[in-house]
């Protein structure tokens, strides 16, 4: 089974997908005239929009929900894996994919907002919706919805749950060992799992507003706290900082860990972490209450910066400044290009980060990593559930409510339990398959939408023109030649009727 999973992962994460994601990010950056730079101040301003309704959430809440998906185990264990398998240069390629990916995030999230619908009193949207409504291709929408349900509902929660279980062990120890069908499992991990399942069940059975209310409090707090810890490490080692940046940049273009390995692991873990192009961000973006689709696209572009340029960089600097890492020669031969810590230190885990904080803060550093993992992973599971729910709702809209949502809630909770008691390496590979499936479909789909219709560029130009004219900000898709954006068509008609 393990060999089969690795073989499938090797096909999905071929160099073709890696360069497709980088190429798409570069293409959209050029086409939007690097909107991720030009509108940086506007992104910050839009974050303050707290307008919400009974059907939708505020821009900040949508950012918090999407960040809860982006800021997860990938920011701690994923960065460590990128360095451990790709060398310090992989961090540079994570930065590249984040900068370019911000434009991809703008495009996909604007599409999510543009083609959203109202279902059962809630705003719904995402790749499945915009593939159907913009391209008119229901089969492509169904294909993405099924992939998202498999990826976010079954494959990806296990990665996060595995980290939650490990976090409990780091804080409380293993406890007494219990013989289970999955091998020996510590009682502290089992108790933590039971608590997580109870809290998770309470929140996911409460819908998007309960998820949004929870994440808007937890996500900013945990991200800021983590960055502050990293800044303390950097401040105490300011003399080493120039050397670390020099190492990252020089190693990105040398054969120390292999240029292909650096690019491959940097892009793979970068996409896994910031989710740009993966098609997950548009689901939360569609739920936001905004005046113009481009506004939420810009907000979601900013979330990529928060995830990779802030949180992932914080992890990388802590690991590299304290030199608590190894660089593997290959995945199988057990050799190391660089070995600074014990050979049995697991690369695909938060171990490097834990060791880095241990060097500066002692035992408190280990406990802090455990707490950070707990909150990062738990909020990401919530985001995965919301994506699953949205895609189940899409399929039900086509096939007449034949898919009971409670069944998918139970399936996700089962996968959380399964992931918590299994080995990290195997679970990470399954998670990579889930990410890769959605990325292939979404990136090719949004490129096709651009070449056929260009709705996101029309939205951006319209928004820029209104801002330049001093407002007010309104949106009428028909005036821009955008069809099937029925939510916005009806809204524009109502606004026109009210003005008359």
C-alpha positions as a printed Julia matrix, in Angstrom:
500×3 Matrix{Float64}:
   0.0    0.0     0.0
   2.82   2.38    0.88
   4.54   1.7    -2.45
   1.27   2.34   -4.32
   0.73   5.66   -2.53
   4.31   6.74   -3.32
   3.91   5.75   -6.96
   0.69   7.77   -7.34
   2.3   10.73   -5.6
   5.28  10.56   -7.95
   3.0   10.78  -10.99
   0.88  13.65   -9.63
   3.87  15.64   -8.32
   5.95  15.29  -11.48
   8.08  18.26  -12.56
   5.21  19.2   -14.89
   2.98  20.26  -11.96
   5.79  22.13  -10.24
   6.57  24.23  -13.3
   2.88  24.62  -14.13
   2.3   26.28  -10.75
   5.35  28.53  -11.09
   4.48  29.36  -14.71
   0.85  30.17  -13.88
   1.93  32.47  -11.04
   4.37  34.31  -13.32
   1.76  34.57  -16.1
  -0.94  36.01  -13.82
   1.59  38.38  -12.23
   2.43  39.83  -15.65
  -1.22  39.94  -16.78
  -2.32  41.8   -13.61
   0.77  44.06  -13.83
   1.93  42.63  -10.51
  -1.21  43.59   -8.63
   0.22  41.82   -5.57
   2.75  44.69   -5.36
   0.78  47.62   -6.75
  -2.19  47.1    -4.43
  -0.41  46.13   -1.23
  -1.77  49.17    0.66
  -5.24  48.47   -0.69
  -5.03  44.89    0.65
  -4.35  46.19    4.15
  -7.19  48.69    3.89
  -9.67  46.03    2.74
  -8.85  43.87    5.75
 -10.69  46.39    7.92
 -13.98  45.7     6.13
 -16.22  44.13    8.77
 -19.41  44.14    6.71
 -21.28  40.85    7.05
 -24.85  39.59    6.77
 -27.01  36.63    7.61
 -25.87  35.03    4.37
 -22.24  36.08    4.26
 -19.23  36.81    6.44
 -16.91  39.83    6.54
 -13.72  40.13    4.47
 -11.65  39.71    7.61
 -13.59  36.59    8.62
 -13.14  35.19    5.11
  -9.43  35.94    5.42
  -9.35  34.18    8.8
 -11.15  31.11    7.4
  -8.81  30.9     4.4
  -5.76  31.55    6.62
  -6.9   28.76    8.93
  -6.44  26.51    5.9
  -3.2   28.11    4.73
  -1.53  28.46    8.15
  -1.2   24.88    9.29
   1.28  22.06    9.79
   2.94  23.04    6.52
   4.26  26.18    8.2
   6.14  24.15   10.81
   6.69  20.59    9.59
   6.41  21.49    5.89
   9.2   24.06    6.03
  11.36  21.58    7.93
  10.73  18.97    5.22
  11.57  21.46    2.47
  14.93  22.24    4.13
  15.62  18.61    5.05
  15.05  17.25    1.54
  15.79  20.29   -0.65
  18.4   22.16    1.36
  18.27  25.79    2.61
  17.76  26.92   -1.0
  14.25  25.44   -0.92
  13.24  28.4     1.27
  14.06  30.77   -1.6
  11.74  28.82   -3.91
   9.02  28.94   -1.27
   9.35  32.73   -1.38
   9.17  32.7    -5.17
   6.05  30.55   -5.25
   4.46  32.78   -2.59
   5.17  36.01   -4.46
   3.98  34.63   -7.78
   1.23  32.62   -6.09
  -0.29  35.79   -4.65
  -1.42  36.7    -8.18
  -2.84  33.2    -8.65
  -4.69  33.6    -5.34
  -6.13  36.9    -6.59
  -7.4   35.24   -9.77
  -8.96  32.15   -8.2
 -10.5   34.03   -5.26
 -11.96  36.74   -7.5
 -13.51  33.97   -9.59
 -14.9   32.4    -6.41
 -16.54  35.68   -5.41
 -17.68  36.51   -8.95
 -19.54  33.26   -9.6
 -20.86  32.59   -6.11
 -24.47  31.6    -5.49
 -26.88  31.66   -2.59
 -27.79  28.18   -1.35
 -29.91  27.47    1.7
 -29.33  30.95    3.08
 -25.52  30.88    2.64
 -23.12  32.14   -0.01
 -21.35  29.29   -1.76
 -18.61  29.32   -4.36
 -15.33  27.8    -5.47
 -13.72  26.14   -8.49
 -16.62  23.76   -9.06
 -18.98  26.72   -9.3
 -16.84  28.88  -11.58
 -15.96  26.0   -13.89
 -19.66  25.37  -14.44
 -20.87  28.96  -14.6
 -17.97  30.58  -16.49
 -16.91  27.74  -18.79
 -20.28  25.99  -18.88
 -18.55  22.68  -18.18
 -20.46  20.83  -15.48
 -18.27  17.69  -15.79
 -15.19  19.76  -14.87
 -17.07  21.22  -11.91
 -18.08  17.73  -10.78
 -14.5   16.48  -11.21
 -13.1   19.24   -9.0
 -15.86  18.81   -6.4
 -15.14  15.09   -6.13
 -11.38  15.75   -5.94
 -11.89  18.38   -3.23
 -14.11  16.07   -1.18
 -11.52  13.3    -1.44
  -8.57  15.64   -0.84
  -9.97  17.93    1.88
 -12.48  15.53    3.4
 -10.38  12.37    3.44
  -6.69  12.83    2.6
  -5.61  16.16    4.09
  -7.22  16.08    7.59
  -4.97  13.16    8.51
  -1.82  15.28    8.1
  -3.13  17.92   10.48
  -4.5   15.38   12.97
  -1.17  13.6    13.02
   0.44  16.88   14.11
  -2.2   17.42   16.8
  -1.44  14.0    18.24
   2.3   14.68   18.14
   1.74  18.05   19.82
   0.03  16.34   22.76
   2.94  13.93   23.11
   5.46  16.8    23.13
   3.57  18.61   25.87
   2.34  15.74   28.06
   4.43  12.74   27.04
   3.14   9.43   25.71
   1.43   8.2    28.88
   0.59   4.53   29.24
   0.74   2.61   25.95
  -2.42   0.95   24.67
  -2.42  -1.86   22.1
  -4.76  -0.9    19.23
  -5.46  -2.07   15.68
  -2.98   0.61   14.55
  -0.24  -0.5    16.96
   0.75   0.89   20.35
  -0.72   4.34   21.04
  -0.14   6.49   24.13
  -3.12   7.32   26.36
  -2.34  11.05   26.23
  -2.66  11.02   22.45
  -5.95   9.11   22.71
  -7.35  11.53   25.29
  -6.33  14.49   23.12
  -7.96  12.85   20.11
 -11.23  12.4    22.02
 -11.24  16.08   23.07
 -10.44  17.2    19.51
 -13.27  15.12   18.06
 -15.77  16.57   20.54
 -14.75  20.18   19.84
 -14.55  19.53   16.11
 -18.0   17.99   16.04
 -19.5   20.93   17.93
 -18.02  23.46   15.49
 -18.53  21.72   12.14
 -22.16  20.95   12.93
 -22.63  24.71   13.46
 -21.86  25.86    9.89
 -19.65  28.57    8.37
 -20.54  31.33   10.84
 -19.42  29.24   13.81
 -16.21  28.33   11.95
 -15.63  32.0    11.04
 -16.26  33.24   14.59
 -13.77  30.72   15.96
 -11.03  31.27   13.37
 -11.15  35.1    13.42
 -10.07  34.96   17.08
  -7.64  32.04   17.03
  -5.83  32.52   13.7
  -4.47  36.07   14.23
  -3.48  35.24   17.81
  -1.58  32.06   16.95
   0.15  33.5    13.86
   1.27  36.65   15.7
   2.49  34.67   18.7
   4.52  32.36   16.48
   6.1   35.25   14.57
   7.02  37.01   17.84
   8.84  33.89   19.05
  10.74  33.76   15.77
  11.66  37.45   16.04
  13.1   36.82   19.5
  15.3   34.04   18.07
  16.41  36.33   15.24
  17.09  39.26   17.59
  19.27  37.12   19.81
  21.25  35.98   16.75
  21.33  39.16   14.63
  24.99  38.58   13.76
  24.08  35.33   12.01
  21.19  36.75    9.96
  23.21  38.0     6.93
  24.89  34.61    6.65
  21.54  32.8     6.75
  20.07  34.91    3.92
  23.27  34.42    1.93
  23.03  30.66    2.46
  19.38  30.56    1.34
  20.02  32.51   -1.86
  23.31  30.84   -2.82
  22.0   27.34   -2.13
  18.94  27.97   -4.31
  21.14  27.92   -7.43
  23.83  25.4    -6.54
  24.0   21.64   -6.56
  24.46  21.26   -2.79
  21.09  19.56   -2.49
  20.47  19.49   -6.22
  18.8   22.41   -7.99
  15.88  20.19   -8.88
  15.46  19.1    -5.26
  15.52  22.68   -4.0
  12.96  23.84   -6.55
  10.82  20.72   -6.22
  10.59  20.71   -2.44
  10.34  24.49   -2.21
   7.42  24.63   -4.65
   5.7   21.52   -3.3
   5.8   22.62    0.32
   5.14  26.22   -0.69
   1.93  25.24   -2.46
   0.98  22.88    0.35
   1.44  25.7     2.85
   0.0   28.78    1.09
  -2.48  26.84   -1.11
  -2.2   29.35   -3.97
  -3.54  27.63   -7.08
  -4.81  24.67   -5.12
  -8.4   25.9    -5.33
  -9.1   25.92   -1.59
  -9.0   29.7    -0.96
 -11.93  30.54   -3.31
 -14.39  28.69   -1.07
 -13.9   31.11    1.85
 -13.55  34.06   -0.54
 -17.0   33.34   -1.99
 -18.6   33.52    1.46
 -17.51  37.13    2.02
 -19.86  40.12    1.87
 -18.09  42.7    -0.35
 -18.94  45.51   -2.78
 -16.77  44.2    -5.63
 -15.32  40.74   -6.45
 -11.81  42.16   -6.92
 -11.77  43.3    -3.28
 -11.86  39.76   -1.93
  -9.35  38.63   -4.53
  -6.87  41.19   -3.19
  -7.57  40.21    0.43
  -6.88  36.55   -0.38
  -3.68  37.51   -2.19
  -2.52  39.11    1.07
  -3.19  35.84    2.92
  -0.46  34.17    0.85
   2.0   36.79    2.12
   0.95  36.16    5.71
   1.36  32.42    5.31
   4.66  32.09    3.47
   6.54  35.38    3.67
   5.74  35.8     7.38
   4.99  32.48    9.1
   7.02  30.1     6.9
   9.97  32.49    6.86
   9.77  32.66   10.66
  10.14  28.87   10.82
  12.97  28.79    8.29
  14.99  31.49   10.05
  14.67  29.75   13.43
  15.87  26.44   11.96
  18.75  27.87    9.92
  19.99  30.4    12.52
  20.28  27.68   15.17
  21.54  25.13   12.57
  19.12  22.51   13.86
  18.64  20.62   10.61
  19.94  17.89    8.33
  19.84  17.73    4.53
  19.2   14.21    3.24
  21.23  12.83    0.35
  18.3   10.87   -1.07
  14.98   9.7     0.31
  16.16   6.1     0.67
  19.9    5.66    1.2
  20.1    7.26    4.66
  23.02   9.53    3.77
  23.22  13.24    4.51
  24.67  16.16    2.57
  24.49  18.21    5.79
  24.11  16.7     9.26
  23.81  19.0    12.26
  21.46  16.92   14.43
  20.94  13.22   15.14
  20.51  11.03   12.06
  17.26   9.54   13.38
  15.58  12.98   13.61
  12.48  12.71   11.45
  12.6   15.26    8.64
   8.88  15.21    7.76
   7.94  16.42   11.22
   8.2   19.54   13.4
  11.4   18.17   14.98
  13.79  20.76   13.45
  11.56  23.61   14.63
  11.25  22.08   18.07
  15.04  21.68   18.35
  15.57  25.28   17.22
  13.3   26.71   19.92
  14.76  24.29   22.44
  18.17  25.89   21.83
  16.86  29.35   22.76
  13.97  28.82   25.16
  14.72  25.42   26.69
  11.76  23.18   27.53
   9.32  26.06   27.04
  10.3   26.1    23.34
   9.24  22.49   22.96
   5.92  23.15   24.68
   5.33  26.24   22.54
   5.82  24.24   19.32
   3.33  21.72   20.63
   0.74  24.43   21.34
   1.36  26.12   17.98
   0.92  22.8    16.19
  -2.3   22.15   18.06
  -3.92  25.44   17.03
  -2.45  25.52   13.52
  -3.61  21.99   12.78
  -7.03  22.26   14.41
  -8.04  25.42   12.53
  -6.82  23.89    9.27
  -9.08  20.88    9.82
 -11.99  23.31   10.2
 -11.1   24.94    6.89
 -10.9   21.53    5.2
 -14.35  20.68    6.5
 -15.84  23.89    5.12
 -14.34  23.16    1.69
 -15.77  19.64    1.84
 -19.2   20.96    2.84
 -19.22  23.49   -0.01
 -18.41  20.86   -2.62
 -21.0   18.46   -1.24
 -23.51  21.33   -1.51
 -22.46  21.83   -5.14
 -23.03  18.17   -6.01
 -26.37  18.2    -4.18
 -27.44  21.21   -6.24
 -26.9   19.12   -9.35
 -28.19  15.76   -8.19
 -31.05  16.69   -5.86
 -29.66  16.49   -2.32
 -28.76  12.83   -2.58
 -25.54  13.19   -0.57
 -26.23  13.42    3.19
 -23.85  16.01    4.68
 -23.73  14.28    8.06
 -22.07  11.3     6.38
 -19.16  13.46    5.21
 -18.85  15.05    8.65
 -18.48  11.6    10.18
 -16.03  10.53    7.46
 -13.82  13.56    8.12
 -13.89  12.89   11.86
 -12.91   9.28   11.17
  -9.95  10.42    9.04
  -8.91  12.77   11.84
  -8.83   9.8    14.2
  -7.02   7.66   11.61
  -4.39  10.32   10.94
  -3.74  10.92   14.62
  -2.61   7.34   15.26
  -0.63   6.66   12.05
   2.92   7.46   11.0
   3.67  10.96    9.77
   5.52   9.99    6.57
   2.69   7.89    5.16
   0.08  10.5     6.04
   2.12  13.32    4.47
   2.29  11.41    1.18
  -1.47  10.97    1.14
  -1.85  14.68    1.84
   0.45  15.51   -1.08
  -1.81  13.48   -3.39
  -4.83  15.46   -2.2
  -3.08  18.79   -2.84
  -1.77  17.69   -6.23
  -5.14  16.46   -7.51
  -6.84  19.78   -6.83
  -3.9   21.85   -8.08
  -3.81  20.12  -11.47
  -7.51  20.68  -12.09
  -7.71  24.21  -10.71
  -4.59  25.71  -12.31
  -5.42  24.33  -15.76
  -9.03  25.48  -15.3
  -8.25  29.08  -14.32
  -5.75  29.38  -17.18
  -8.45  28.19  -19.58
 -10.94  30.7   -18.11
  -8.42  33.49  -18.63
  -7.75  32.68  -22.27
 -11.45  32.25  -23.1
 -13.11  35.03  -21.07
 -10.63  37.1   -18.95
 -13.21  37.94  -16.22
 -10.64  38.55  -13.47
  -8.7   41.12  -15.51
 -11.95  42.91  -16.36
 -12.85  42.96  -12.66
  -9.45  44.35  -11.69
  -9.53  47.11  -14.3
 -13.09  48.03  -13.33
 -12.15  48.23   -9.65
  -9.03  50.28  -10.37
 -11.03  52.7   -12.52
 -13.66  53.21   -9.81
 -10.98  53.76   -7.15
  -9.23  56.29   -9.37
 -12.54  58.11   -9.92
 -13.11  58.3    -6.16
 -15.96  55.76   -5.98
 -18.55  54.75   -5.0
 -17.6   51.1    -5.54
 -20.27  49.1    -7.39
 -20.21  46.11   -9.69
 -22.33  45.21  -12.69
 -20.98  42.15  -14.55
 -23.14  42.7   -17.62
 -21.54  46.1   -18.26
 -18.17  44.31  -18.34
 -19.41  41.56  -20.66
 -19.25  38.94  -17.91
 -22.04  36.38  -18.17
 -23.61  33.96  -15.66
 -22.52  35.94  -12.59
 -26.17  35.79  -11.54
 -25.67  36.85   -7.92
 -24.02  40.1    -8.99
 -26.49  40.63  -11.85
 -29.42  40.47   -9.42
 -27.62  42.69   -6.91
 -26.85  45.33   -9.55
 -30.49  45.29  -10.7
 -31.74  45.79   -7.13
 -29.34  48.69   -6.6
 -30.49  50.28   -9.85
 -34.17  49.88   -8.91
 -33.53  51.46   -5.51
 -31.73  54.44   -7.06
 -34.69  55.03   -9.39
